[in-house]
Amino acid sequence: MRFLTDRKRAVGLGSAKTGTAHFWAMKVSSVALLFLVPLFVFTFGSMLGQPHEEVVAYFARPFPAIVAALTMVVGFMHFKDGVQVLIEDYVHGTMQKVLIILMICLCYAAAATGLFALARIAL
């Protein structure tokens, strides 16, 4: 019978070396969203219920269009990182890889679709 301490069992296993990158990406994007979401609410909220022509003219201006674009991109990237961490924690094996790839593709597709729609409105 071998008596190994917890430290001895862990020696040589190493770390995944990606936890810090995810942590900082989530912190930076959450701080960015802390400023972007209220800006988006005030810029987008003033256009709710307005006629189509006014909304198109409003989002043709640079500030509302940039705020909406940044909010979409940073929001989807924050969502991507958060869901990836959840999948890594709770799903294992091949399904983990499949779900992470699927989720990353879905987030990039949604961000691209949102930016395309905004570009169509703004231009």
N, CA, C and O atoms as a printed pandas DataFrame, in Angstrom:
     atom_number atom_name residue_name chain_id  residue_number  x_coord  y_coord  z_coord
0              1         N          MET        A               1    0.854   -1.172    0.000
1              2        CA          MET        A               1    0.000    0.000    0.000
2              3         C          MET        A               1    0.897    1.231    0.000
3              4         O          MET        A               1    1.837    1.339    0.788
4              5         N          ARG        A               2    0.587    2.139   -0.889
5              6        CA          ARG        A               2    1.394    3.358   -0.981
6              7         C          ARG        A               2    0.638    4.497   -0.321
7              8         O          ARG        A               2   -0.550    4.707   -0.566
8              9         N          PHE        A               3    1.344    5.214    0.508
9             10        CA          PHE        A               3    0.755    6.375    1.152
10            11         C          PHE        A               3    1.314    7.616    0.469
11            12         O          PHE        A               3    2.465    7.993    0.692
12            13         N          LEU        A               4    0.485    8.254   -0.372
13            14        CA          LEU        A               4    0.906    9.450   -1.093
14            15         C          LEU        A               4    0.134   10.655   -0.576
15            16         O          LEU        A               4   -1.068   10.586   -0.323
16            17         N          THR        A               5    0.835   11.724   -0.430
17            18        CA          THR        A               5    0.164   12.960   -0.040
18            19         C          THR        A               5   -0.520   13.556   -1.263
19            20         O          THR        A               5   -0.240   13.174   -2.400
20            21         N          ASP        A               6   -1.414   14.492   -1.011
21            22        CA          ASP        A               6   -2.106   15.153   -2.115
22            23         C          ASP        A               6   -1.120   15.861   -3.032
23            24         O          ASP        A               6   -1.289   15.860   -4.251
24            25         N          ARG        A               7   -0.105   16.456   -2.453
25            26        CA          ARG        A               7    0.894   17.164   -3.254
26            27         C          ARG        A               7    1.642   16.189   -4.154
27            28         O          ARG        A               7    1.884   16.496   -5.321
28            29         N          LYS        A               8    2.010   15.032   -3.641
29            30        CA          LYS        A               8    2.760   14.048   -4.415
30            31         C          LYS        A               8    1.907   13.501   -5.570
31            32         O          LYS        A               8    2.434   13.229   -6.649
32            33         N          ARG        A               9    0.601   13.340   -5.354
33            34        CA          ARG        A               9   -0.287   12.879   -6.426
34            35         C          ARG        A               9   -0.418   13.918   -7.526
35            36         O          ARG        A               9   -0.625   13.566   -8.687
36            37         N          ALA        A              10   -0.300   15.195   -7.178
37            38        CA          ALA        A              10   -0.487   16.276   -8.143
38            39         C          ALA        A              10    0.790   16.642   -8.892
39            40         O          ALA        A              10    0.723   17.304   -9.927
40            41         N          VAL        A              11    1.940   16.230   -8.394
41            42        CA          VAL        A              11    3.208   16.579   -9.042
42            43         C          VAL        A              11    3.251   15.949  -10.435
43            44         O          VAL        A              11    2.957   14.768  -10.614
44            45         N          GLY        A              12    3.627   16.775  -11.414
45            46        CA          GLY        A              12    3.745   16.293  -12.785
46            47         C          GLY        A              12    2.485   16.439  -13.607
47            48         O          GLY        A              12    2.539   16.316  -14.830
48            49         N          LEU        A              13    1.357   16.697  -12.979
49            50        CA          LEU        A              13    0.128   16.857  -13.750
50            51         C          LEU        A              13    0.085   18.214  -14.446
51            52         O          LEU        A              13   -0.484   18.336  -15.531
52            53         N          GLY        A              14    0.670   19.209  -13.844
53            54        CA          GLY        A              14    0.727   20.530  -14.469
54            55         C          GLY        A              14   -0.623   21.223  -14.498
55            56         O          GLY        A              14   -1.619   20.716  -13.984
56            57         N          SER        A              15   -0.626   22.378  -15.105
57            58        CA          SER        A              15   -1.868   23.136  -15.231
58            59         C          SER        A              15   -2.280   23.170  -16.691
59            60         O          SER        A              15   -1.493   22.842  -17.579
60            61         N          ALA        A              16   -3.504   23.564  -16.929
61            62        CA          ALA        A              16   -3.999   23.650  -18.297
62            63         C          ALA        A              16   -3.425   24.866  -19.014
63            64         O          ALA        A              16   -3.420   24.909  -20.244
64            65         N          LYS        A              17   -2.949   25.838  -18.275
65            66        CA          LYS        A              17   -2.315   27.052  -18.795
66            67         C          LYS        A              17   -3.264   27.937  -19.612
67            68         O          LYS        A              17   -2.799   28.758  -20.403
68            69         N          THR        A              18   -4.569   27.790  -19.440
69            70        CA          THR        A              18   -5.509   28.654  -20.144
70            71         C          THR        A              18   -6.466   29.362  -19.205
71            72         O          THR        A              18   -7.227   30.224  -19.645
72            73         N          GLY        A              19   -6.450   29.032  -17.953
73            74        CA          GLY        A              19   -7.399   29.631  -17.018
74            75         C          GLY        A              19   -7.217   31.128  -16.872
75            76         O          GLY        A              19   -8.202   31.856  -16.749
76            77         N          THR        A              20   -5.992   31.601  -16.881
77            78        CA          THR        A              20   -5.734   33.026  -16.719
78            79         C          THR        A              20   -6.248   33.816  -17.918
79            80         O          THR        A              20   -6.805   34.902  -17.756
80            81         N          ALA        A              21   -6.067   33.281  -19.099
81            82        CA          ALA        A              21   -6.540   33.976  -20.305
82            83         C          ALA        A              21   -8.059   34.123  -20.288
83            84         O          ALA        A              21   -8.583   35.192  -20.599
84            85         N          HIS        A              22   -8.770   33.046  -19.925
85            86        CA          HIS        A              22  -10.227   33.132  -19.836
86            87         C          HIS        A              22  -10.650   34.109  -18.756
87            88         O          HIS        A              22  -11.579   34.894  -18.946
88            89         N          PHE        A              23   -9.962   34.059  -17.613
89            90        CA          PHE        A              23  -10.301   34.945  -16.504
90            91         C          PHE        A              23  -10.166   36.406  -16.923
91            92         O          PHE        A              23  -11.081   37.197  -16.694
92            93         N          TRP        A              24   -9.040   36.775  -17.532
93            94        CA          TRP        A              24   -8.837   38.166  -17.929
94            95         C          TRP        A              24   -9.762   38.582  -19.064
95            96         O          TRP        A              24  -10.233   39.719  -19.090
96            97         N          ALA        A              25  -10.026   37.689  -19.991
97            98        CA          ALA        A              25  -10.959   38.011  -21.075
98            99         C          ALA        A              25  -12.346   38.304  -20.512
99           100         O          ALA        A              25  -13.014   39.243  -20.945
100          101         N          MET        A              26  -12.773   37.499  -19.548
101          102        CA          MET        A              26  -14.084   37.731  -18.938
102          103         C          MET        A              26  -14.106   39.029  -18.134
103          104         O          MET        A              26  -15.097   39.759  -18.172
104          105         N          LYS        A              27  -13.037   39.324  -17.414
105          106        CA          LYS        A              27  -12.994   40.561  -16.625
106          107         C          LYS        A              27  -12.992   41.789  -17.523
107          108         O          LYS        A              27  -13.719   42.747  -17.259
108          109         N          VAL        A              28  -12.184   41.775  -18.582
109          110        CA          VAL        A              28  -12.108   42.928  -19.480
110          111         C          VAL        A              28  -13.437   43.131  -20.193
111          112         O          VAL        A              28  -13.921   44.259  -20.295
112          113         N          SER        A              29  -14.032   42.045  -20.690
113          114        CA          SER        A              29  -15.304   42.205  -21.399
114          115         C          SER        A              29  -16.428   42.612  -20.452
115          116         O          SER        A              29  -17.328   43.348  -20.856
116          117         N          SER        A              30  -16.399   42.153  -19.210
117          118        CA          SER        A              30  -17.454   42.559  -18.275
118          119         C          SER        A              30  -17.330   44.032  -17.902
119          120         O          SER        A              30  -18.342   44.713  -17.738
120          121         N          VAL        A              31  -16.113   44.530  -17.767
121          122        CA          VAL        A              31  -15.935   45.963  -17.493
122          123         C          VAL        A              31  -16.368   46.785  -18.701
123          124         O          VAL        A              31  -16.995   47.833  -18.550
124          125         N          ALA        A              32  -16.034   46.310  -19.900
125          126        CA          ALA        A              32  -16.473   47.017  -21.114
126          127         C          ALA        A              32  -18.001   47.035  -21.200
127          128         O          ALA        A              32  -18.591   48.058  -21.549
128          129         N          LEU        A              33  -18.636   45.912  -20.883
129          130        CA          LEU        A              33  -20.101   45.858  -20.916
130          131         C          LEU        A              33  -20.729   46.717  -19.831
131          132         O          LEU        A              33  -21.853   47.194  -19.983
132          133         N          LEU        A              34  -20.008   46.913  -18.745
133          134        CA          LEU        A              34  -20.499   47.778  -17.676
134          135         C          LEU        A              34  -20.752   49.191  -18.192
135          136         O          LEU        A              34  -21.680   49.862  -17.740
136          137         N          PHE        A              35  -19.935   49.641  -19.130
137          138        CA          PHE        A              35  -20.119   50.969  -19.724
138          139         C          PHE        A              35  -20.982   50.927  -20.979
139          140         O          PHE        A              35  -21.750   51.854  -21.235
140          141         N          LEU        A              36  -20.862   49.861  -21.761
141          142        CA          LEU        A              36  -21.557   49.803  -23.043
142          143         C          LEU        A              36  -23.062   49.564  -22.911
143          144         O          LEU        A              36  -23.848   50.151  -23.654
144          145         N          VAL        A              37  -23.463   48.716  -21.981
145          146        CA          VAL        A              37  -24.888   48.382  -21.877
146          147         C          VAL        A              37  -25.741   49.598  -21.514
147          148         O          VAL        A              37  -26.771   49.806  -22.155
148          149         N          PRO        A              38  -25.371   50.413  -20.519
149          150        CA          PRO        A              38  -26.192   51.611  -20.287
150          151         C          PRO        A              38  -26.199   52.573  -21.478
151          152         O          PRO        A              38  -27.232   53.166  -21.789
152          153         N          LEU        A              39  -25.054   52.728  -22.141
153          154        CA          LEU        A              39  -25.030   53.569  -23.347
154          155         C          LEU        A              39  -25.965   53.014  -24.409
155          156         O          LEU        A              39  -26.701   53.765  -25.049
156          157         N          PHE        A              40  -25.936   51.708  -24.597
157          158        CA          PHE        A              40  -26.803   51.075  -25.591
158          159         C          PHE        A              40  -28.275   51.238  -25.220
159          160         O          PHE        A              40  -29.111   51.513  -26.080
160          161         N          VAL        A              41  -28.584   51.069  -23.942
161          162        CA          VAL        A              41  -29.982   51.202  -23.507
162          163         C          VAL        A              41  -30.497   52.610  -23.775
163          164         O          VAL        A              41  -31.626   52.783  -24.234
164          165         N          PHE        A              42  -29.668   53.624  -23.490
165          166        CA          PHE        A              42  -30.125   54.996  -23.705
166          167         C          PHE        A              42  -30.166   55.366  -25.184
167          168         O          PHE        A              42  -31.047   56.119  -25.599
168          169         N          THR        A              43  -29.239   54.858  -25.982
169          170        CA          THR        A              43  -29.276   55.187  -27.413
170          171         C          THR        A              43  -30.354   54.393  -28.134
171          172         O          THR        A              43  -31.068   54.942  -28.974
172          173         N          PHE        A              44  -30.484   53.106  -27.820
173          174        CA          PHE        A              44  -31.476   52.278  -28.489
174          175         C          PHE        A              44  -32.874   52.537  -27.945
175          176         O          PHE        A              44  -33.851   52.535  -28.694
176          177         N          GLY        A              45  -32.963   52.758  -26.647
177          178        CA          GLY        A              45  -34.272   52.952  -26.016
178          179         C          GLY        A              45  -35.014   54.174  -26.509
179          180         O          GLY        A              45  -36.244   54.178  -26.552
180          181         N          SER        A              46  -34.281   55.212  -26.882
181          182        CA          SER        A              46  -34.955   56.419  -27.371
182          183         C          SER        A              46  -35.589   56.208  -28.734
183          184         O          SER        A              46  -36.429   57.006  -29.152
184          185         N          MET        A              47  -35.208   55.155  -29.433
185          186        CA          MET        A              47  -35.753   54.897  -30.765
186          187         C          MET        A              47  -36.881   53.871  -30.767
187          188         O          MET        A              47  -37.484   53.616  -31.809
188          189         N          LEU        A              48  -37.169   53.285  -29.620
189          190        CA          LEU        A              48  -38.256   52.308  -29.561
190          191         C          LEU        A              48  -39.587   52.975  -29.884
191          192         O          LEU        A              48  -39.923   54.013  -29.314
192          193         N          GLY        A              49  -40.326   52.388  -30.782
193          194        CA          GLY        A              49  -41.629   52.900  -31.158
194          195         C          GLY        A              49  -41.609   54.003  -32.193
195          196         O          GLY        A              49  -42.665   54.500  -32.584
196          197         N          GLN        A              50  -40.438   54.392  -32.641
197          198        CA          GLN        A              50  -40.328   55.446  -33.648
198          199         C          GLN        A              50  -40.544   54.860  -35.047
199          200         O          GLN        A              50  -40.369   53.659  -35.251
200          201         N          PRO        A              51  -40.921   55.702  -36.004
201          202        CA          PRO        A              51  -41.067   55.214  -37.380
202          203         C          PRO        A              51  -39.729   54.735  -37.952
203          204         O          PRO        A              51  -38.661   55.138  -37.491
204          205         N          HIS        A              52  -39.810   53.880  -38.950
205          206        CA          HIS        A              52  -38.633   53.262  -39.554
206          207         C          HIS        A              52  -37.659   54.302  -40.080
207          208         O          HIS        A              52  -36.450   54.138  -39.919
208          209         N          GLU        A              53  -38.141   55.352  -40.694
209          210        CA          GLU        A              53  -37.273   56.371  -41.280
210          211         C          GLU        A              53  -36.438   57.079  -40.214
211          212         O          GLU        A              53  -35.260   57.366  -40.425
212          213         N          GLU        A              54  -37.062   57.356  -39.067
213          214        CA          GLU        A              54  -36.320   58.012  -37.982
214          215         C          GLU        A              54  -35.252   57.093  -37.400
215          216         O          GLU        A              54  -34.153   57.542  -37.077
216          217         N          VAL        A              55  -35.570   55.821  -37.267
217          218        CA          VAL        A              55  -34.598   54.869  -36.729
218          219         C          VAL        A              55  -33.408   54.741  -37.674
219          220         O          VAL        A              55  -32.260   54.733  -37.230
220          221         N          VAL        A              56  -33.675   54.642  -38.972
221          222        CA          VAL        A              56  -32.596   54.533  -39.950
222          223         C          VAL        A              56  -31.742   55.796  -39.937
223          224         O          VAL        A              56  -30.516   55.711  -40.001
224          225         N          ALA        A              57  -32.369   56.958  -39.856
225          226        CA          ALA        A              57  -31.614   58.216  -39.813
226          227         C          ALA        A              57  -30.799   58.316  -38.515
227          228         O          ALA        A              57  -29.680   58.829  -38.522
228          229         N          TYR        A              58  -31.361   57.827  -37.405
229          230        CA          TYR        A              58  -30.658   57.894  -36.128
230          231         C          TYR        A              58  -29.421   56.992  -36.134
231          232         O          TYR        A              58  -28.349   57.406  -35.693
232          233         N          PHE        A              59  -29.569   55.773  -36.627
233          234        CA          PHE        A              59  -28.434   54.852  -36.642
234          235         C          PHE        A              59  -27.483   55.112  -37.800
235          236         O          PHE        A              59  -26.449   54.451  -37.896
236          237         N          ALA        A              60  -27.797   56.039  -38.667
237          238        CA          ALA        A              60  -26.844   56.466  -39.691
238          239         C          ALA        A              60  -25.793   57.389  -39.086
239          240         O          ALA        A              60  -24.728   57.594  -39.668
240          241         N          ARG        A              61  -26.097   57.944  -37.913
241          242        CA          ARG        A              61  -25.099   58.765  -37.209
242          243         C          ARG        A              61  -24.046   57.858  -36.583
243          244         O          ARG        A              61  -24.353   56.726  -36.210
244          245         N          PRO        A              62  -22.807   58.340  -36.462
245          246        CA          PRO        A              62  -21.732   57.449  -36.002
246          247         C          PRO        A              62  -21.863   56.958  -34.560
247          248         O          PRO        A              62  -21.642   55.775  -34.301
248          249         N          PHE        A              63  -22.212   57.828  -33.622
249          250        CA          PHE        A              63  -22.195   57.430  -32.213
250          251         C          PHE        A              63  -23.160   56.283  -31.907
251          252         O          PHE        A              63  -22.729   55.294  -31.315
252          253         N          PRO        A              64  -24.441   56.363  -32.278
253          254        CA          PRO        A              64  -25.335   55.234  -31.965
254          255         C          PRO        A              64  -24.932   53.948  -32.681
255          256         O          PRO        A              64  -25.074   52.859  -32.124
256          257         N          ALA        A              65  -24.435   54.064  -33.901
257          258        CA          ALA        A              65  -24.036   52.871  -34.641
258          259         C          ALA        A              65  -22.810   52.212  -34.002
259          260         O          ALA        A              65  -22.748   50.986  -33.906
260          261         N          ILE        A              66  -21.853   53.004  -33.573
261          262        CA          ILE        A              66  -20.648   52.455  -32.942
262          263         C          ILE        A              66  -20.987   51.831  -31.589
263          264         O          ILE        A              66  -20.479   50.761  -31.253
264          265         N          VAL        A              67  -21.838   52.491  -30.819
265          266        CA          VAL        A              67  -22.237   51.935  -29.515
266          267         C          VAL        A              67  -22.964   50.605  -29.710
267          268         O          VAL        A              67  -22.701   49.645  -28.986
268          269         N          ALA        A              68  -23.868   50.540  -30.674
269          270        CA          ALA        A              68  -24.596   49.291  -30.927
270          271         C          ALA        A              68  -23.641   48.200  -31.403
271          272         O          ALA        A              68  -23.744   47.058  -30.953
272          273         N          ALA        A              69  -22.725   48.525  -32.293
273          274        CA          ALA        A              69  -21.781   47.527  -32.805
274          275         C          ALA        A              69  -20.860   47.014  -31.701
275          276         O          ALA        A              69  -20.649   45.807  -31.582
276          277         N          LEU        A              70  -20.311   47.920  -30.897
277          278        CA          LEU        A              70  -19.428   47.492  -29.806
278          279         C          LEU        A              70  -20.170   46.640  -28.787
279          280         O          LEU        A              70  -19.629   45.656  -28.283
280          281         N          THR        A              71  -21.404   47.015  -28.484
281          282        CA          THR        A              71  -22.187   46.247  -27.522
282          283         C          THR        A              71  -22.447   44.836  -28.044
283          284         O          THR        A              71  -22.349   43.864  -27.296
284          285         N          MET        A              72  -22.776   44.731  -29.324
285          286        CA          MET        A              72  -23.018   43.407  -29.897
286          287         C          MET        A              72  -21.757   42.549  -29.885
287          288         O          MET        A              72  -21.790   41.397  -29.454
288          289         N          VAL        A              73  -20.655   43.106  -30.355
289          290        CA          VAL        A              73  -19.420   42.324  -30.457
290          291         C          VAL        A              73  -18.913   41.919  -29.078
291          292         O          VAL        A              73  -18.611   40.748  -28.848
292          293         N          VAL        A              74  -18.817   42.872  -28.165
293          294        CA          VAL        A              74  -18.303   42.561  -26.826
294          295         C          VAL        A              74  -19.268   41.631  -26.096
295          296         O          VAL        A              74  -18.829   40.736  -25.375
296          297         N          GLY        A              75  -20.558   41.825  -26.267
297          298        CA          GLY        A              75  -21.547   40.959  -25.621
298          299         C          GLY        A              75  -21.463   39.525  -26.101
299          300         O          GLY        A              75  -21.504   38.600  -25.290
300          301         N          PHE        A              76  -21.347   39.321  -27.406
301          302        CA          PHE        A              76  -21.243   37.961  -27.921
302          303         C          PHE        A              76  -19.917   37.311  -27.547
303          304         O          PHE        A              76  -19.882   36.105  -27.305
304          305         N          MET        A              77  -18.834   38.065  -27.491
305          306        CA          MET        A              77  -17.554   37.481  -27.088
306          307         C          MET        A              77  -17.563   37.118  -25.593
307          308         O          MET        A              77  -16.986   36.108  -25.192
308          309         N          HIS        A              78  -18.217   37.945  -24.781
309          310        CA          HIS        A              78  -18.364   37.644  -23.358
310          311         C          HIS        A              78  -19.214   36.379  -23.178
311          312         O          HIS        A              78  -18.894   35.517  -22.360
312          313         N          PHE        A              79  -20.282   36.285  -23.943
313          314        CA          PHE        A              79  -21.140   35.098  -23.905
314          315         C          PHE        A              79  -20.361   33.857  -24.323
315          316         O          PHE        A              79  -20.480   32.804  -23.697
316          317         N          LYS        A              80  -19.556   33.983  -25.388
317          318        CA          LYS        A              80  -18.760   32.860  -25.887
318          319         C          LYS        A              80  -17.804   32.357  -24.812
319          320         O          LYS        A              80  -17.721   31.153  -24.569
320          321         N          ASP        A              81  -17.087   33.266  -24.174
321          322        CA          ASP        A              81  -16.134   32.865  -23.139
322          323         C          ASP        A              81  -16.832   32.241  -21.935
323          324         O          ASP        A              81  -16.349   31.255  -21.378
324          325         N          GLY        A              82  -17.958   32.807  -21.534
325          326        CA          GLY        A              82  -18.685   32.276  -20.385
326          327         C          GLY        A              82  -19.251   30.897  -20.631
327          328         O          GLY        A              82  -19.147   30.018  -19.776
328          329         N          VAL        A              83  -19.852   30.699  -21.797
329          330        CA          VAL        A              83  -20.421   29.385  -22.103
330          331         C          VAL        A              83  -19.319   28.350  -22.295
331          332         O          VAL        A              83  -19.500   27.183  -21.949
332          333         N          GLN        A              84  -18.185   28.764  -22.840
333          334        CA          GLN        A              84  -17.068   27.828  -22.993
334          335         C          GLN        A              84  -16.581   27.336  -21.632
335          336         O          GLN        A              84  -16.300   26.149  -21.468
336          337         N          VAL        A              85  -16.481   28.227  -20.670
337          338        CA          VAL        A              85  -16.073   27.815  -19.327
338          339         C          VAL        A              85  -17.110   26.867  -18.726
339          340         O          VAL        A              85  -16.745   25.879  -18.089
340          341         N          LEU        A              86  -18.386   27.154  -18.919
341          342        CA          LEU        A              86  -19.426   26.256  -18.404
342          343         C          LEU        A              86  -19.340   24.877  -19.038
343          344         O          LEU        A              86  -19.445   23.865  -18.345
344          345         N          ILE        A              87  -19.148   24.831  -20.348
345          346        CA          ILE        A              87  -19.041   23.539  -21.028
346          347         C          ILE        A              87  -17.809   22.781  -20.539
347          348         O          ILE        A              87  -17.876   21.574  -20.311
348          349         N          GLU        A              88  -16.693   23.477  -20.377
349          350        CA          GLU        A              88  -15.477   22.814  -19.893
350          351         C          GLU        A              88  -15.667   22.243  -18.493
351          352         O          GLU        A              88  -15.078   21.215  -18.159
352          353         N          ASP        A              89  -16.482   22.901  -17.672
353          354        CA          ASP        A              89  -16.695   22.435  -16.311
354          355         C          ASP        A              89  -17.646   21.247  -16.231
355          356         O          ASP        A              89  -17.447   20.366  -15.395
356          357         N          TYR        A              90  -18.667   21.200  -17.072
357          358        CA          TYR        A              90  -19.740   20.228  -16.883
358          359         C          TYR        A              90  -19.863   19.159  -17.955
359          360         O          TYR        A              90  -20.600   18.193  -17.756
360          361         N          VAL        A              91  -19.176   19.288  -19.079
361          362        CA          VAL        A              91  -19.263   18.291  -20.142
362          363         C          VAL        A              91  -17.864   17.748  -20.378
363          364         O          VAL        A              91  -16.888   18.497  -20.346
364          365         N          HIS        A              92  -17.765   16.441  -20.617
365          366        CA          HIS        A              92  -16.452   15.824  -20.775
366          367         C          HIS        A              92  -16.423   14.960  -22.032
367          368         O          HIS        A              92  -17.463   14.555  -22.550
368          369         N          GLY        A              93  -15.226   14.690  -22.506
369          370        CA          GLY        A              93  -15.045   13.797  -23.644
370          371         C          GLY        A              93  -15.222   14.512  -24.972
371          372         O          GLY        A              93  -14.998   15.717  -25.091
372          373         N          THR        A              94  -15.627   13.741  -25.958
373          374        CA          THR        A              94  -15.794   14.272  -27.313
374          375         C          THR        A              94  -16.920   15.302  -27.385
375          376         O          THR        A              94  -16.836   16.274  -28.135
376          377         N          MET        A              95  -17.959   15.081  -26.610
377          378        CA          MET        A              95  -19.091   16.019  -26.622
378          379         C          MET        A              95  -18.646   17.402  -26.182
379          380         O          MET        A              95  -19.197   18.396  -26.655
380          381         N          GLN        A              96  -17.674   17.498  -25.299
381          382        CA          GLN        A              96  -17.152   18.797  -24.869
382          383         C          GLN        A              96  -16.567   19.554  -26.053
383          384         O          GLN        A              96  -16.861   20.735  -26.242
384          385         N          LYS        A              97  -15.752   18.891  -26.840
385          386        CA          LYS        A              97  -15.138   19.538  -28.001
386          387         C          LYS        A              97  -16.180   19.943  -29.024
387          388         O          LYS        A              97  -16.110   21.034  -29.590
388          389         N          VAL        A              98  -17.145   19.069  -29.262
389          390        CA          VAL        A              98  -18.204   19.356  -30.236
390          391         C          VAL        A              98  -19.020   20.566  -29.800
391          392         O          VAL        A              98  -19.296   21.457  -30.605
392          393         N          LEU        A              99  -19.405   20.600  -28.535
393          394        CA          LEU        A              99  -20.212   21.720  -28.041
394          395         C          LEU        A              99  -19.437   23.038  -28.048
395          396         O          LEU        A              99  -20.008   24.084  -28.353
396          397         N          ILE        A             100  -18.154   23.001  -27.719
397          398        CA          ILE        A             100  -17.357   24.232  -27.727
398          399         C          ILE        A             100  -17.230   24.765  -29.143
399          400         O          ILE        A             100  -17.383   25.966  -29.368
400          401         N          ILE        A             101  -16.953   23.889  -30.102
401          402        CA          ILE        A             101  -16.845   24.325  -31.502
402          403         C          ILE        A             101  -18.180   24.874  -31.994
403          404         O          ILE        A             101  -18.223   25.921  -32.640
404          405         N          LEU        A             102  -19.262   24.175  -31.691
405          406        CA          LEU        A             102  -20.587   24.623  -32.101
406          407         C          LEU        A             102  -20.946   25.971  -31.490
407          408         O          LEU        A             102  -21.488   26.842  -32.171
408          409         N          MET        A             103  -20.644   26.142  -30.213
409          410        CA          MET        A             103  -20.958   27.391  -29.529
410          411         C          MET        A             103  -20.127   28.554  -30.070
411          412         O          MET        A             103  -20.645   29.660  -30.229
412          413         N          ILE        A             104  -18.844   28.316  -30.355
413          414        CA          ILE        A             104  -17.999   29.373  -30.902
414          415         C          ILE        A             104  -18.508   29.785  -32.278
415          416         O          ILE        A             104  -18.590   30.976  -32.578
416          417         N          CYS        A             105  -18.850   28.809  -33.116
417          418        CA          CYS        A             105  -19.389   29.128  -34.442
418          419         C          CYS        A             105  -20.703   29.900  -34.335
419          420         O          CYS        A             105  -20.935   30.847  -35.087
420          421         N          LEU        A             106  -21.548   29.500  -33.414
421          422        CA          LEU        A             106  -22.834   30.176  -33.227
422          423         C          LEU        A             106  -22.635   31.621  -32.775
423          424         O          LEU        A             106  -23.330   32.517  -33.256
424          425         N          CYS        A             107  -21.704   31.859  -31.865
425          426        CA          CYS        A             107  -21.463   33.223  -31.376
426          427         C          CYS        A             107  -20.901   34.121  -32.476
427          428         O          CYS        A             107  -21.333   35.263  -32.631
428          429         N          TYR        A             108  -19.939   33.604  -33.236
429          430        CA          TYR        A             108  -19.385   34.408  -34.327
430          431         C          TYR        A             108  -20.432   34.675  -35.404
431          432         O          TYR        A             108  -20.474   35.768  -35.969
432          433         N          ALA        A             109  -21.276   33.684  -35.690
433          434        CA          ALA        A             109  -22.329   33.878  -36.691
434          435         C          ALA        A             109  -23.350   34.917  -36.221
435          436         O          ALA        A             109  -23.799   35.749  -37.009
436          437         N          ALA        A             110  -23.712   34.868  -34.951
437          438        CA          ALA        A             110  -24.672   35.843  -34.419
438          439         C          ALA        A             110  -24.074   37.249  -34.418
439          440         O          ALA        A             110  -24.768   38.213  -34.743
440          441         N          ALA        A             111  -22.790   37.379  -34.054
441          442        CA          ALA        A             111  -22.142   38.690  -34.070
442          443         C          ALA        A             111  -22.045   39.226  -35.493
443          444         O          ALA        A             111  -22.288   40.409  -35.728
444          445         N          ALA        A             112  -21.696   38.370  -36.436
445          446        CA          ALA        A             112  -21.600   38.802  -37.832
446          447         C          ALA        A             112  -22.971   39.197  -38.377
447          448         O          ALA        A             112  -23.083   40.177  -39.114
448          449         N          THR        A             113  -24.002   38.452  -38.026
449          450        CA          THR        A             113  -25.349   38.786  -38.466
450          451         C          THR        A             113  -25.806   40.123  -37.888
451          452         O          THR        A             113  -26.407   40.934  -38.592
452          453         N          GLY        A             114  -25.523   40.349  -36.618
453          454        CA          GLY        A             114  -25.873   41.626  -35.998
454          455         C          GLY        A             114  -25.142   42.798  -36.625
455          456         O          GLY        A             114  -25.736   43.848  -36.871
456          457         N          LEU        A             115  -23.852   42.619  -36.885
457          458        CA          LEU        A             115  -23.080   43.692  -37.522
458          459         C          LEU        A             115  -23.546   43.948  -38.949
459          460         O          LEU        A             115  -23.586   45.094  -39.396
460          461         N          PHE        A             116  -23.897   42.879  -39.666
461          462        CA          PHE        A             116  -24.413   43.053  -41.021
462          463         C          PHE        A             116  -25.737   43.810  -41.011
463          464         O          PHE        A             116  -25.956   44.697  -41.836
464          465         N          ALA        A             117  -26.618   43.459  -40.076
465          466        CA          ALA        A             117  -27.913   44.151  -39.972
466          467         C          ALA        A             117  -27.703   45.630  -39.612
467          468         O          ALA        A             117  -28.375   46.510  -40.151
468          469         N          LEU        A             118  -26.779   45.884  -38.712
469          470        CA          LEU        A             118  -26.496   47.276  -38.329
470          471         C          LEU        A             118  -25.898   48.053  -39.503
471          472         O          LEU        A             118  -26.239   49.215  -39.725
472          473         N          ALA        A             119  -25.020   47.412  -40.238
473          474        CA          ALA        A             119  -24.433   48.067  -41.417
474          475         C          ALA        A             119  -25.496   48.368  -42.466
475          476         O          ALA        A             119  -25.465   49.421  -43.103
476          477         N          ARG        A             120  -26.427   47.451  -42.645
477          478        CA          ARG        A             120  -27.520   47.693  -43.604
478          479         C          ARG        A             120  -28.386   48.875  -43.170
479          480         O          ARG        A             120  -28.844   49.653  -44.007
480          481         N          ILE        A             121  -28.607   49.008  -41.875
481          482        CA          ILE        A             121  -29.402   50.124  -41.369
482          483         C          ILE        A             121  -28.620   51.428  -41.459
483          484         O          ILE        A             121  -29.155   52.457  -41.869
484          485         N          ALA        A             122  -27.340   51.373  -41.068
485          486        CA          ALA        A             122  -26.544   52.597  -40.967
486          487         C          ALA        A             122  -26.101   53.134  -42.307
487          488         O          ALA        A             122  -25.898   54.340  -42.447
488          489         N          LEU        A             123  -25.943   52.272  -43.297
489          490        CA          LEU        A             123  -25.423   52.759  -44.585
490          491         C          LEU        A             123  -26.485   52.928  -45.612
491          492         O          LEU        A             123  -26.196   53.329  -46.739
